[in-house]
Amino acid sequence: MNIEFYNLPDGSQPALDFMYTLEPKMRAKMIRAVDLLEKYGYMLRPPEPKELDDGIMELRVSFGNNITRMLYFFFIGNTAVLTNGFVKKTQKTPKKEIQLAKKYRADYMRRHSHENLE
């Protein structure tokens, strides 16, 4: 599985930027979860992945009392695109985070779908 970090038009990468804000042990666990996604792709099973809504997935990581999530989607072929991350403070994933992932996915697909037609 290929792993990509979604790029905003200004070149920033929200998911990667988020990872750099995590404390070292949480960041290490998130990197491990991303490595598992890269290794197993669609075959990765809970507790790490969970489908949220309309093809938006989350990588689930916890360390002590802290819970962190990284949202992603699968793209044509063999690619997982990491869109955004957040520290989970409530039982449910915030709708604004899912909406942001969907917005990033729509932009990504608009910018990359022509590559598969060539």
Rosetta blueprint (number, residue, H / E / L):
1 M L
2 N E
3 I E
4 E E
5 F E
6 Y L
7 N L
8 L L
9 P L
10 D L
11 G L
12 S L
13 Q L
14 P H
15 A H
16 L H
17 D H
18 F H
19 M H
20 Y H
21 T H
22 L L
23 E L
24 P H
25 K H
26 M H
27 R H
28 A H
29 K H
30 M H
31 I H
32 R H
33 A H
34 V H
35 D H
36 L H
37 L H
38 E H
39 K H
40 Y H
41 G H
42 Y H
43 M H
44 L L
45 R L
46 P L
47 P L
48 E L
49 P E
50 K E
51 E E
52 L E
53 D E
54 D L
55 G L
56 I E
57 M E
58 E E
59 L E
60 R E
61 V E
62 S E
63 F E
64 G L
65 N L
66 N E
67 I E
68 T E
69 R E
70 M E
71 L E
72 Y E
73 F E
74 F E
75 F E
76 I L
77 G L
78 N L
79 T E
80 A E
81 V E
82 L E
83 T E
84 N E
85 G E
86 F E
87 V E
88 K E
89 K L
90 T L
91 Q L
92 K L
93 T L
94 P L
95 K H
96 K H
97 E H
98 I H
99 Q H
100 L H
101 A H
102 K H
103 K H
104 Y H
105 R H
106 A H
107 D H
108 Y H
109 M H
110 R H
111 R H
112 H H
113 S H
114 H H
115 E H
116 N H
117 L H
118 E L
